[in-house]
Amino acid sequence: GIGIYISAAHRRKGIAKDAIRMAKAFAYNQLHIHQLYAFVALTNTVSLKLFKDLGFVQAGILKDWIKISQNHYESVSVLQCLYTD
């Protein structure tokens, strides 16, 4: 699995995109991992676009996966990226 957090002061500088690219390359080339996955909240459209731009595709949705408050849950997209030669 892969996840990333960039503090607000450093967003929109390409840091996340570069970090995910490097993590993918390391996972595939050094660790010989066949696939990576990420859970991204459906409301986090910026992160969904980021992962999709980097080759991840939606593999499913986990409903009510993240507890936001006492009676409120948020669903997430399960994104998957398979290694291809």
PyMOL Python script that loads the backbone (N, CA, C, O; Angstrom):
from pymol import cmd

cmd.read_pdbstr("""\
ATOM      1  N   GLY A   1       0.829  -1.183   0.000  1.00  0.00           N
ATOM      2  CA  GLY A   1       0.000   0.000   0.000  1.00  0.00           C
ATOM      3  C   GLY A   1       0.874   1.247   0.000  1.00  0.00           C
ATOM      4  O   GLY A   1       2.014   1.229   0.464  1.00  0.00           O
ATOM      5  N   ILE A   2       0.326   2.303  -0.519  1.00  0.00           N
ATOM      6  CA  ILE A   2       1.048   3.565  -0.574  1.00  0.00           C
ATOM      7  C   ILE A   2       0.102   4.696  -0.186  1.00  0.00           C
ATOM      8  O   ILE A   2      -1.073   4.699  -0.551  1.00  0.00           O
ATOM      9  N   GLY A   3       0.632   5.637   0.548  1.00  0.00           N
ATOM     10  CA  GLY A   3      -0.122   6.822   0.933  1.00  0.00           C
ATOM     11  C   GLY A   3       0.827   7.991   1.046  1.00  0.00           C
ATOM     12  O   GLY A   3       2.040   7.811   1.156  1.00  0.00           O
ATOM     13  N   ILE A   4       0.282   9.169   1.019  1.00  0.00           N
ATOM     14  CA  ILE A   4       1.145  10.349   1.069  1.00  0.00           C
ATOM     15  C   ILE A   4       0.392  11.496   1.720  1.00  0.00           C
ATOM     16  O   ILE A   4      -0.818  11.645   1.551  1.00  0.00           O
ATOM     17  N   TYR A   5       1.129  12.299   2.463  1.00  0.00           N
ATOM     18  CA  TYR A   5       0.581  13.521   3.046  1.00  0.00           C
ATOM     19  C   TYR A   5       1.591  14.639   2.818  1.00  0.00           C
ATOM     20  O   TYR A   5       2.770  14.496   3.142  1.00  0.00           O
ATOM     21  N   ILE A   6       1.132  15.729   2.270  1.00  0.00           N
ATOM     22  CA  ILE A   6       1.959  16.919   2.070  1.00  0.00           C
ATOM     23  C   ILE A   6       1.298  18.054   2.847  1.00  0.00           C
ATOM     24  O   ILE A   6       0.111  18.324   2.662  1.00  0.00           O
ATOM     25  N   SER A   7       2.062  18.722   3.717  1.00  0.00           N
ATOM     26  CA  SER A   7       1.483  19.815   4.504  1.00  0.00           C
ATOM     27  C   SER A   7       1.017  20.928   3.567  1.00  0.00           C
ATOM     28  O   SER A   7       1.547  21.100   2.469  1.00  0.00           O
ATOM     29  N   ALA A   8       0.028  21.668   4.018  1.00  0.00           N
ATOM     30  CA  ALA A   8      -0.614  22.698   3.195  1.00  0.00           C
ATOM     31  C   ALA A   8       0.386  23.687   2.603  1.00  0.00           C
ATOM     32  O   ALA A   8       0.214  24.131   1.468  1.00  0.00           O
ATOM     33  N   ALA A   9       1.402  24.027   3.336  1.00  0.00           N
ATOM     34  CA  ALA A   9       2.378  25.015   2.870  1.00  0.00           C
ATOM     35  C   ALA A   9       3.200  24.521   1.687  1.00  0.00           C
ATOM     36  O   ALA A   9       3.800  25.326   0.975  1.00  0.00           O
ATOM     37  N   HIS A  10       3.237  23.216   1.468  1.00  0.00           N
ATOM     38  CA  HIS A  10       4.090  22.653   0.414  1.00  0.00           C
ATOM     39  C   HIS A  10       3.312  21.988  -0.714  1.00  0.00           C
ATOM     40  O   HIS A  10       3.907  21.339  -1.574  1.00  0.00           O
ATOM     41  N   ARG A  11       2.009  22.139  -0.721  1.00  0.00           N
ATOM     42  CA  ARG A  11       1.189  21.524  -1.771  1.00  0.00           C
ATOM     43  C   ARG A  11       1.300  22.311  -3.073  1.00  0.00           C
ATOM     44  O   ARG A  11       1.702  23.474  -3.088  1.00  0.00           O
ATOM     45  N   ARG A  12       0.931  21.641  -4.165  1.00  0.00           N
ATOM     46  CA  ARG A  12       0.917  22.232  -5.511  1.00  0.00           C
ATOM     47  C   ARG A  12       2.327  22.588  -5.998  1.00  0.00           C
ATOM     48  O   ARG A  12       2.507  23.540  -6.757  1.00  0.00           O
ATOM     49  N   LYS A  13       3.320  21.814  -5.553  1.00  0.00           N
ATOM     50  CA  LYS A  13       4.705  22.022  -5.985  1.00  0.00           C
ATOM     51  C   LYS A  13       5.262  20.789  -6.685  1.00  0.00           C
ATOM     52  O   LYS A  13       6.432  20.761  -7.065  1.00  0.00           O
ATOM     53  N   GLY A  14       4.416  19.760  -6.858  1.00  0.00           N
ATOM     54  CA  GLY A  14       4.871  18.540  -7.523  1.00  0.00           C
ATOM     55  C   GLY A  14       5.561  17.554  -6.605  1.00  0.00           C
ATOM     56  O   GLY A  14       6.051  16.522  -7.062  1.00  0.00           O
ATOM     57  N   ILE A  15       5.606  17.856  -5.313  1.00  0.00           N
ATOM     58  CA  ILE A  15       6.306  16.991  -4.363  1.00  0.00           C
ATOM     59  C   ILE A  15       5.632  15.621  -4.280  1.00  0.00           C
ATOM     60  O   ILE A  15       6.311  14.595  -4.311  1.00  0.00           O
ATOM     61  N   ALA A  16       4.320  15.598  -4.175  1.00  0.00           N
ATOM     62  CA  ALA A  16       3.593  14.329  -4.061  1.00  0.00           C
ATOM     63  C   ALA A  16       3.775  13.485  -5.318  1.00  0.00           C
ATOM     64  O   ALA A  16       4.015  12.281  -5.235  1.00  0.00           O
ATOM     65  N   LYS A  17       3.663  14.113  -6.464  1.00  0.00           N
ATOM     66  CA  LYS A  17       3.815  13.389  -7.730  1.00  0.00           C
ATOM     67  C   LYS A  17       5.210  12.773  -7.831  1.00  0.00           C
ATOM     68  O   LYS A  17       5.350  11.607  -8.201  1.00  0.00           O
ATOM     69  N   ASP A  18       6.235  13.548  -7.504  1.00  0.00           N
ATOM     70  CA  ASP A  18       7.605  13.030  -7.544  1.00  0.00           C
ATOM     71  C   ASP A  18       7.799  11.895  -6.542  1.00  0.00           C
ATOM     72  O   ASP A  18       8.425  10.884  -6.859  1.00  0.00           O
ATOM     73  N   ALA A  19       7.267  12.060  -5.339  1.00  0.00           N
ATOM     74  CA  ALA A  19       7.430  11.041  -4.301  1.00  0.00           C
ATOM     75  C   ALA A  19       6.759   9.731  -4.700  1.00  0.00           C
ATOM     76  O   ALA A  19       7.325   8.656  -4.503  1.00  0.00           O
ATOM     77  N   ILE A  20       5.566   9.817  -5.256  1.00  0.00           N
ATOM     78  CA  ILE A  20       4.866   8.598  -5.674  1.00  0.00           C
ATOM     79  C   ILE A  20       5.587   7.944  -6.843  1.00  0.00           C
ATOM     80  O   ILE A  20       5.702   6.719  -6.889  1.00  0.00           O
ATOM     81  N   ARG A  21       6.067   8.734  -7.777  1.00  0.00           N
ATOM     82  CA  ARG A  21       6.845   8.163  -8.892  1.00  0.00           C
ATOM     83  C   ARG A  21       8.070   7.411  -8.380  1.00  0.00           C
ATOM     84  O   ARG A  21       8.358   6.302  -8.830  1.00  0.00           O
ATOM     85  N   MET A  22       8.791   8.021  -7.435  1.00  0.00           N
ATOM     86  CA  MET A  22       9.988   7.378  -6.884  1.00  0.00           C
ATOM     87  C   MET A  22       9.628   6.116  -6.104  1.00  0.00           C
ATOM     88  O   MET A  22      10.323   5.105  -6.202  1.00  0.00           O
ATOM     89  N   ALA A  23       8.545   6.173  -5.331  1.00  0.00           N
ATOM     90  CA  ALA A  23       8.121   4.997  -4.562  1.00  0.00           C
ATOM     91  C   ALA A  23       7.715   3.860  -5.489  1.00  0.00           C
ATOM     92  O   ALA A  23       8.037   2.700  -5.232  1.00  0.00           O
ATOM     93  N   LYS A  24       7.003   4.191  -6.574  1.00  0.00           N
ATOM     94  CA  LYS A  24       6.630   3.168  -7.546  1.00  0.00           C
ATOM     95  C   LYS A  24       7.867   2.535  -8.166  1.00  0.00           C
ATOM     96  O   LYS A  24       7.959   1.311  -8.254  1.00  0.00           O
ATOM     97  N   ALA A  25       8.808   3.349  -8.592  1.00  0.00           N
ATOM     98  CA  ALA A  25      10.030   2.826  -9.218  1.00  0.00           C
ATOM     99  C   ALA A  25      10.792   1.924  -8.253  1.00  0.00           C
ATOM    100  O   ALA A  25      11.261   0.854  -8.643  1.00  0.00           O
ATOM    101  N   PHE A  26      10.918   2.343  -7.013  1.00  0.00           N
ATOM    102  CA  PHE A  26      11.620   1.534  -6.017  1.00  0.00           C
ATOM    103  C   PHE A  26      10.879   0.225  -5.761  1.00  0.00           C
ATOM    104  O   PHE A  26      11.491  -0.842  -5.719  1.00  0.00           O
ATOM    105  N   ALA A  27       9.563   0.310  -5.592  1.00  0.00           N
ATOM    106  CA  ALA A  27       8.765  -0.894  -5.319  1.00  0.00           C
ATOM    107  C   ALA A  27       8.875  -1.896  -6.458  1.00  0.00           C
ATOM    108  O   ALA A  27       9.037  -3.093  -6.221  1.00  0.00           O
ATOM    109  N   TYR A  28       8.789  -1.418  -7.675  1.00  0.00           N
ATOM    110  CA  TYR A  28       8.819  -2.311  -8.832  1.00  0.00           C
ATOM    111  C   TYR A  28      10.225  -2.807  -9.159  1.00  0.00           C
ATOM    112  O   TYR A  28      10.431  -3.998  -9.394  1.00  0.00           O
ATOM    113  N   ASN A  29      11.188  -1.890  -9.174  1.00  0.00           N
ATOM    114  CA  ASN A  29      12.533  -2.242  -9.646  1.00  0.00           C
ATOM    115  C   ASN A  29      13.425  -2.871  -8.584  1.00  0.00           C
ATOM    116  O   ASN A  29      14.232  -3.745  -8.901  1.00  0.00           O
ATOM    117  N   GLN A  30      13.296  -2.449  -7.343  1.00  0.00           N
ATOM    118  CA  GLN A  30      14.161  -2.967  -6.284  1.00  0.00           C
ATOM    119  C   GLN A  30      13.493  -4.074  -5.463  1.00  0.00           C
ATOM    120  O   GLN A  30      14.130  -5.068  -5.116  1.00  0.00           O
ATOM    121  N   LEU A  31      12.221  -3.893  -5.161  1.00  0.00           N
ATOM    122  CA  LEU A  31      11.510  -4.861  -4.328  1.00  0.00           C
ATOM    123  C   LEU A  31      10.768  -5.902  -5.145  1.00  0.00           C
ATOM    124  O   LEU A  31      10.292  -6.901  -4.605  1.00  0.00           O
ATOM    125  N   HIS A  32      10.669  -5.667  -6.459  1.00  0.00           N
ATOM    126  CA  HIS A  32       9.991  -6.577  -7.384  1.00  0.00           C
ATOM    127  C   HIS A  32       8.536  -6.828  -6.979  1.00  0.00           C
ATOM    128  O   HIS A  32       8.029  -7.946  -7.074  1.00  0.00           O
ATOM    129  N   ILE A  33       7.886  -5.765  -6.528  1.00  0.00           N
ATOM    130  CA  ILE A  33       6.473  -5.820  -6.175  1.00  0.00           C
ATOM    131  C   ILE A  33       5.665  -5.718  -7.460  1.00  0.00           C
ATOM    132  O   ILE A  33       5.993  -4.924  -8.342  1.00  0.00           O
ATOM    133  N   HIS A  34       4.626  -6.508  -7.568  1.00  0.00           N
ATOM    134  CA  HIS A  34       3.822  -6.561  -8.786  1.00  0.00           C
ATOM    135  C   HIS A  34       2.747  -5.476  -8.846  1.00  0.00           C
ATOM    136  O   HIS A  34       2.337  -5.059  -9.929  1.00  0.00           O
ATOM    137  N   GLN A  35       2.293  -5.021  -7.668  1.00  0.00           N
ATOM    138  CA  GLN A  35       1.233  -4.028  -7.672  1.00  0.00           C
ATOM    139  C   GLN A  35       1.263  -3.186  -6.402  1.00  0.00           C
ATOM    140  O   GLN A  35       1.763  -3.618  -5.363  1.00  0.00           O
ATOM    141  N   LEU A  36       0.722  -1.986  -6.507  1.00  0.00           N
ATOM    142  CA  LEU A  36       0.542  -1.090  -5.372  1.00  0.00           C
ATOM    143  C   LEU A  36      -0.923  -0.717  -5.285  1.00  0.00           C
ATOM    144  O   LEU A  36      -1.647  -0.772  -6.278  1.00  0.00           O
ATOM    145  N   TYR A  37      -1.356  -0.339  -4.093  1.00  0.00           N
ATOM    146  CA  TYR A  37      -2.730   0.116  -3.916  1.00  0.00           C
ATOM    147  C   TYR A  37      -2.747   1.318  -2.986  1.00  0.00           C
ATOM    148  O   TYR A  37      -1.808   1.542  -2.222  1.00  0.00           O
ATOM    149  N   ALA A  38      -3.813   2.077  -3.062  1.00  0.00           N
ATOM    150  CA  ALA A  38      -4.011   3.230  -2.186  1.00  0.00           C
ATOM    151  C   ALA A  38      -5.489   3.359  -1.874  1.00  0.00           C
ATOM    152  O   ALA A  38      -6.338   3.074  -2.719  1.00  0.00           O
ATOM    153  N   PHE A  39      -5.791   3.786  -0.670  1.00  0.00           N
ATOM    154  CA  PHE A  39      -7.156   4.138  -0.279  1.00  0.00           C
ATOM    155  C   PHE A  39      -7.245   5.656  -0.282  1.00  0.00           C
ATOM    156  O   PHE A  39      -6.455   6.319   0.390  1.00  0.00           O
ATOM    157  N   VAL A  40      -8.190   6.216  -1.025  1.00  0.00           N
ATOM    158  CA  VAL A  40      -8.355   7.667  -1.100  1.00  0.00           C
ATOM    159  C   VAL A  40      -9.829   7.993  -0.888  1.00  0.00           C
ATOM    160  O   VAL A  40     -10.704   7.426  -1.543  1.00  0.00           O
ATOM    161  N   ALA A  41     -10.090   8.917   0.037  1.00  0.00           N
ATOM    162  CA  ALA A  41     -11.471   9.326   0.303  1.00  0.00           C
ATOM    163  C   ALA A  41     -12.111   9.836  -0.988  1.00  0.00           C
ATOM    164  O   ALA A  41     -11.476  10.546  -1.768  1.00  0.00           O
ATOM    165  N   LEU A  42     -13.358   9.471  -1.201  1.00  0.00           N
ATOM    166  CA  LEU A  42     -14.054   9.885  -2.424  1.00  0.00           C
ATOM    167  C   LEU A  42     -14.187  11.401  -2.522  1.00  0.00           C
ATOM    168  O   LEU A  42     -14.309  11.941  -3.622  1.00  0.00           O
ATOM    169  N   THR A  43     -14.166  12.087  -1.393  1.00  0.00           N
ATOM    170  CA  THR A  43     -14.263  13.549  -1.401  1.00  0.00           C
ATOM    171  C   THR A  43     -12.928  14.223  -1.697  1.00  0.00           C
ATOM    172  O   THR A  43     -12.891  15.429  -1.938  1.00  0.00           O
ATOM    173  N   ASN A  44     -11.838  13.470  -1.685  1.00  0.00           N
ATOM    174  CA  ASN A  44     -10.510  14.034  -1.923  1.00  0.00           C
ATOM    175  C   ASN A  44     -10.190  13.983  -3.422  1.00  0.00           C
ATOM    176  O   ASN A  44      -9.376  13.177  -3.873  1.00  0.00           O
ATOM    177  N   THR A  45     -10.840  14.846  -4.164  1.00  0.00           N
ATOM    178  CA  THR A  45     -10.727  14.821  -5.625  1.00  0.00           C
ATOM    179  C   THR A  45      -9.315  15.133  -6.108  1.00  0.00           C
ATOM    180  O   THR A  45      -8.899  14.627  -7.150  1.00  0.00           O
ATOM    181  N   VAL A  46      -8.581  15.944  -5.383  1.00  0.00           N
ATOM    182  CA  VAL A  46      -7.204  16.271  -5.781  1.00  0.00           C
ATOM    183  C   VAL A  46      -6.327  15.021  -5.716  1.00  0.00           C
ATOM    184  O   VAL A  46      -5.572  14.748  -6.650  1.00  0.00           O
ATOM    185  N   SER A  47      -6.419  14.262  -4.627  1.00  0.00           N
ATOM    186  CA  SER A  47      -5.620  13.039  -4.502  1.00  0.00           C
ATOM    187  C   SER A  47      -6.078  11.959  -5.476  1.00  0.00           C
ATOM    188  O   SER A  47      -5.255  11.224  -6.023  1.00  0.00           O
ATOM    189  N   LEU A  48      -7.375  11.863  -5.693  1.00  0.00           N
ATOM    190  CA  LEU A  48      -7.862  10.892  -6.684  1.00  0.00           C
ATOM    191  C   LEU A  48      -7.262  11.181  -8.050  1.00  0.00           C
ATOM    192  O   LEU A  48      -6.807  10.265  -8.735  1.00  0.00           O
ATOM    193  N   LYS A  49      -7.258  12.441  -8.450  1.00  0.00           N
ATOM    194  CA  LYS A  49      -6.681  12.824  -9.740  1.00  0.00           C
ATOM    195  C   LYS A  49      -5.181  12.545  -9.765  1.00  0.00           C
ATOM    196  O   LYS A  49      -4.665  12.052 -10.768  1.00  0.00           O
ATOM    197  N   LEU A  50      -4.481  12.848  -8.691  1.00  0.00           N
ATOM    198  CA  LEU A  50      -3.044  12.606  -8.609  1.00  0.00           C
ATOM    199  C   LEU A  50      -2.728  11.136  -8.862  1.00  0.00           C
ATOM    200  O   LEU A  50      -1.905  10.810  -9.718  1.00  0.00           O
ATOM    201  N   PHE A  51      -3.381  10.256  -8.118  1.00  0.00           N
ATOM    202  CA  PHE A  51      -3.097   8.830  -8.280  1.00  0.00           C
ATOM    203  C   PHE A  51      -3.505   8.328  -9.663  1.00  0.00           C
ATOM    204  O   PHE A  51      -2.790   7.523 -10.260  1.00  0.00           O
ATOM    205  N   LYS A  52      -4.626   8.783 -10.171  1.00  0.00           N
ATOM    206  CA  LYS A  52      -5.055   8.346 -11.506  1.00  0.00           C
ATOM    207  C   LYS A  52      -4.088   8.845 -12.580  1.00  0.00           C
ATOM    208  O   LYS A  52      -3.805   8.127 -13.540  1.00  0.00           O
ATOM    209  N   ASP A  53      -3.581  10.067 -12.424  1.00  0.00           N
ATOM    210  CA  ASP A  53      -2.587  10.594 -13.370  1.00  0.00           C
ATOM    211  C   ASP A  53      -1.305   9.774 -13.362  1.00  0.00           C
ATOM    212  O   ASP A  53      -0.566   9.769 -14.347  1.00  0.00           O
ATOM    213  N   LEU A  54      -1.035   9.079 -12.254  1.00  0.00           N
ATOM    214  CA  LEU A  54       0.179   8.279 -12.123  1.00  0.00           C
ATOM    215  C   LEU A  54      -0.055   6.798 -12.402  1.00  0.00           C
ATOM    216  O   LEU A  54       0.764   5.956 -12.033  1.00  0.00           O
ATOM    217  N   GLY A  55      -1.167   6.482 -13.050  1.00  0.00           N
ATOM    218  CA  GLY A  55      -1.393   5.120 -13.511  1.00  0.00           C
ATOM    219  C   GLY A  55      -2.238   4.243 -12.615  1.00  0.00           C
ATOM    220  O   GLY A  55      -2.429   3.066 -12.918  1.00  0.00           O
ATOM    221  N   PHE A  56      -2.749   4.777 -11.522  1.00  0.00           N
ATOM    222  CA  PHE A  56      -3.629   4.000 -10.654  1.00  0.00           C
ATOM    223  C   PHE A  56      -5.036   4.011 -11.233  1.00  0.00           C
ATOM    224  O   PHE A  56      -5.465   5.012 -11.808  1.00  0.00           O
ATOM    225  N   VAL A  57      -5.751   2.912 -11.084  1.00  0.00           N
ATOM    226  CA  VAL A  57      -7.135   2.818 -11.545  1.00  0.00           C
ATOM    227  C   VAL A  57      -8.009   2.381 -10.375  1.00  0.00           C
ATOM    228  O   VAL A  57      -7.551   1.692  -9.464  1.00  0.00           O
ATOM    229  N   GLN A  58      -9.260   2.788 -10.415  1.00  0.00           N
ATOM    230  CA  GLN A  58     -10.172   2.417  -9.343  1.00  0.00           C
ATOM    231  C   GLN A  58     -10.485   0.932  -9.424  1.00  0.00           C
ATOM    232  O   GLN A  58     -10.934   0.435 -10.457  1.00  0.00           O
ATOM    233  N   ALA A  59     -10.245   0.234  -8.331  1.00  0.00           N
ATOM    234  CA  ALA A  59     -10.510  -1.197  -8.270  1.00  0.00           C
ATOM    235  C   ALA A  59     -11.759  -1.494  -7.450  1.00  0.00           C
ATOM    236  O   ALA A  59     -12.266  -2.616  -7.474  1.00  0.00           O
ATOM    237  N   GLY A  60     -12.254  -0.501  -6.730  1.00  0.00           N
ATOM    238  CA  GLY A  60     -13.452  -0.710  -5.927  1.00  0.00           C
ATOM    239  C   GLY A  60     -13.701   0.471  -5.008  1.00  0.00           C
ATOM    240  O   GLY A  60     -12.928   1.428  -4.980  1.00  0.00           O
ATOM    241  N   ILE A  61     -14.785   0.392  -4.261  1.00  0.00           N
ATOM    242  CA  ILE A  61     -15.140   1.412  -3.280  1.00  0.00           C
ATOM    243  C   ILE A  61     -15.452   0.703  -1.970  1.00  0.00           C
ATOM    244  O   ILE A  61     -16.191  -0.281  -1.942  1.00  0.00           O
ATOM    245  N   LEU A  62     -14.883   1.212  -0.893  1.00  0.00           N
ATOM    246  CA  LEU A  62     -15.186   0.706   0.438  1.00  0.00           C
ATOM    247  C   LEU A  62     -16.124   1.703   1.094  1.00  0.00           C
ATOM    248  O   LEU A  62     -15.720   2.820   1.415  1.00  0.00           O
ATOM    249  N   LYS A  63     -17.349   1.314   1.290  1.00  0.00           N
ATOM    250  CA  LYS A  63     -18.366   2.212   1.830  1.00  0.00           C
ATOM    251  C   LYS A  63     -18.183   2.387   3.338  1.00  0.00           C
ATOM    252  O   LYS A  63     -17.880   1.435   4.058  1.00  0.00           O
ATOM    253  N   ASP A  64     -18.374   3.625   3.797  1.00  0.00           N
ATOM    254  CA  ASP A  64     -18.286   3.967   5.226  1.00  0.00           C
ATOM    255  C   ASP A  64     -16.985   3.463   5.853  1.00  0.00           C
ATOM    256  O   ASP A  64     -17.010   2.881   6.937  1.00  0.00           O
ATOM    257  N   TRP A  65     -15.876   3.676   5.198  1.00  0.00           N
ATOM    258  CA  TRP A  65     -14.591   3.122   5.622  1.00  0.00           C
ATOM    259  C   TRP A  65     -13.889   3.966   6.677  1.00  0.00           C
ATOM    260  O   TRP A  65     -13.230   3.422   7.563  1.00  0.00           O
ATOM    261  N   ILE A  66     -14.019   5.280   6.596  1.00  0.00           N
ATOM    262  CA  ILE A  66     -13.337   6.186   7.526  1.00  0.00           C
ATOM    263  C   ILE A  66     -14.380   6.823   8.445  1.00  0.00           C
ATOM    264  O   ILE A  66     -15.352   7.413   7.974  1.00  0.00           O
ATOM    265  N   LYS A  67     -14.175   6.701   9.746  1.00  0.00           N
ATOM    266  CA  LYS A  67     -15.088   7.327  10.702  1.00  0.00           C
ATOM    267  C   LYS A  67     -14.701   8.796  10.847  1.00  0.00           C
ATOM    268  O   LYS A  67     -13.585   9.112  11.260  1.00  0.00           O
ATOM    269  N   ILE A  68     -15.625   9.688  10.508  1.00  0.00           N
ATOM    270  CA  ILE A  68     -15.388  11.125  10.550  1.00  0.00           C
ATOM    271  C   ILE A  68     -15.849  11.699  11.888  1.00  0.00           C
ATOM    272  O   ILE A  68     -15.163  12.537  12.475  1.00  0.00           O
ATOM    273  N   SER A  69     -16.986  11.259  12.362  1.00  0.00           N
ATOM    274  CA  SER A  69     -17.526  11.702  13.644  1.00  0.00           C
ATOM    275  C   SER A  69     -18.384  10.569  14.197  1.00  0.00           C
ATOM    276  O   SER A  69     -18.421   9.477  13.630  1.00  0.00           O
ATOM    277  N   GLN A  70     -19.072  10.832  15.302  1.00  0.00           N
ATOM    278  CA  GLN A  70     -19.855   9.788  15.976  1.00  0.00           C
ATOM    279  C   GLN A  70     -20.762   9.009  15.024  1.00  0.00           C
ATOM    280  O   GLN A  70     -20.813   7.780  15.087  1.00  0.00           O
ATOM    281  N   ASN A  71     -21.469   9.704  14.153  1.00  0.00           N
ATOM    282  CA  ASN A  71     -22.436   9.044  13.272  1.00  0.00           C
ATOM    283  C   ASN A  71     -22.166   9.289  11.792  1.00  0.00           C
ATOM    284  O   ASN A  71     -23.063   9.131  10.964  1.00  0.00           O
ATOM    285  N   HIS A  72     -20.956   9.669  11.457  1.00  0.00           N
ATOM    286  CA  HIS A  72     -20.667   9.982  10.060  1.00  0.00           C
ATOM    287  C   HIS A  72     -19.419   9.228   9.604  1.00  0.00           C
ATOM    288  O   HIS A  72     -18.374   9.269  10.253  1.00  0.00           O
ATOM    289  N   TYR A  73     -19.557   8.543   8.478  1.00  0.00           N
ATOM    290  CA  TYR A  73     -18.458   7.786   7.893  1.00  0.00           C
ATOM    291  C   TYR A  73     -18.257   8.245   6.460  1.00  0.00           C
ATOM    292  O   TYR A  73     -19.179   8.754   5.822  1.00  0.00           O
ATOM    293  N   GLU A  74     -17.048   8.061   5.963  1.00  0.00           N
ATOM    294  CA  GLU A  74     -16.741   8.449   4.592  1.00  0.00           C
ATOM    295  C   GLU A  74     -16.283   7.220   3.810  1.00  0.00           C
ATOM    296  O   GLU A  74     -15.570   6.368   4.341  1.00  0.00           O
ATOM    297  N   SER A  75     -16.690   7.136   2.568  1.00  0.00           N
ATOM    298  CA  SER A  75     -16.288   6.030   1.704  1.00  0.00           C
ATOM    299  C   SER A  75     -14.963   6.352   1.024  1.00  0.00           C
ATOM    300  O   SER A  75     -14.610   7.518   0.845  1.00  0.00           O
ATOM    301  N   VAL A  76     -14.232   5.300   0.648  1.00  0.00           N
ATOM    302  CA  VAL A  76     -12.949   5.489  -0.026  1.00  0.00           C
ATOM    303  C   VAL A  76     -12.915   4.705  -1.327  1.00  0.00           C
ATOM    304  O   VAL A  76     -13.587   3.686  -1.489  1.00  0.00           O
ATOM    305  N   SER A  77     -12.119   5.211  -2.235  1.00  0.00           N
ATOM    306  CA  SER A  77     -11.831   4.514  -3.480  1.00  0.00           C
ATOM    307  C   SER A  77     -10.577   3.666  -3.252  1.00  0.00           C
ATOM    308  O   SER A  77      -9.590   4.150  -2.700  1.00  0.00           O
ATOM    309  N   VAL A  78     -10.619   2.423  -3.672  1.00  0.00           N
ATOM    310  CA  VAL A  78      -9.440   1.583  -3.665  1.00  0.00           C
ATOM    311  C   VAL A  78      -8.807   1.714  -5.050  1.00  0.00           C
ATOM    312  O   VAL A  78      -9.396   1.312  -6.053  1.00  0.00           O
ATOM    313  N   LEU A  79      -7.620   2.270  -5.089  1.00  0.00           N
ATOM    314  CA  LEU A  79      -6.907   2.467  -6.353  1.00  0.00           C
ATOM    315  C   LEU A  79      -5.778   1.467  -6.450  1.00  0.00           C
ATOM    316  O   LEU A  79      -5.117   1.176  -5.453  1.00  0.00           O
ATOM    317  N   GLN A  80      -5.552   0.941  -7.636  1.00  0.00           N
ATOM    318  CA  GLN A  80      -4.557  -0.095  -7.852  1.00  0.00           C
ATOM    319  C   GLN A  80      -3.686   0.243  -9.043  1.00  0.00           C
ATOM    320  O   GLN A  80      -4.163   0.763 -10.052  1.00  0.00           O
ATOM    321  N   CYS A  81      -2.407  -0.058  -8.917  1.00  0.00           N
ATOM    322  CA  CYS A  81      -1.474   0.144 -10.023  1.00  0.00           C
ATOM    323  C   CYS A  81      -0.657  -1.138 -10.179  1.00  0.00           C
ATOM    324  O   CYS A  81       0.086  -1.529  -9.278  1.00  0.00           O
ATOM    325  N   LEU A  82      -0.804  -1.780 -11.325  1.00  0.00           N
ATOM    326  CA  LEU A  82      -0.073  -3.006 -11.623  1.00  0.00           C
ATOM    327  C   LEU A  82       1.221  -2.678 -12.356  1.00  0.00           C
ATOM    328  O   LEU A  82       1.262  -1.773 -13.191  1.00  0.00           O
ATOM    329  N   TYR A  83       2.274  -3.419 -12.037  1.00  0.00           N
ATOM    330  CA  TYR A  83       3.540  -3.253 -12.751  1.00  0.00           C
ATOM    331  C   TYR A  83       3.427  -3.867 -14.141  1.00  0.00           C
ATOM    332  O   TYR A  83       2.980  -5.004 -14.295  1.00  0.00           O
ATOM    333  N   THR A  84       3.829  -3.118 -15.131  1.00  0.00           N
ATOM    334  CA  THR A  84       3.900  -3.644 -16.492  1.00  0.00           C
ATOM    335  C   THR A  84       5.273  -3.311 -17.067  1.00  0.00           C
ATOM    336  O   THR A  84       5.810  -2.228 -16.830  1.00  0.00           O
ATOM    337  N   ASP A  85       5.828  -4.237 -17.815  1.00  0.00           N
ATOM    338  CA  ASP A  85       7.164  -4.031 -18.405  1.00  0.00           C
ATOM    339  C   ASP A  85       7.120  -2.992 -19.492  1.00  0.00           C
ATOM    340  O   ASP A  85       8.147  -2.689 -20.098  1.00  0.00           O
TER     341      ASP A  85
END
""", "prot")
cmd.dss("prot")
cmd.show_as("cartoon", "prot")
cmd.util.cbc("prot")
cmd.orient("prot")
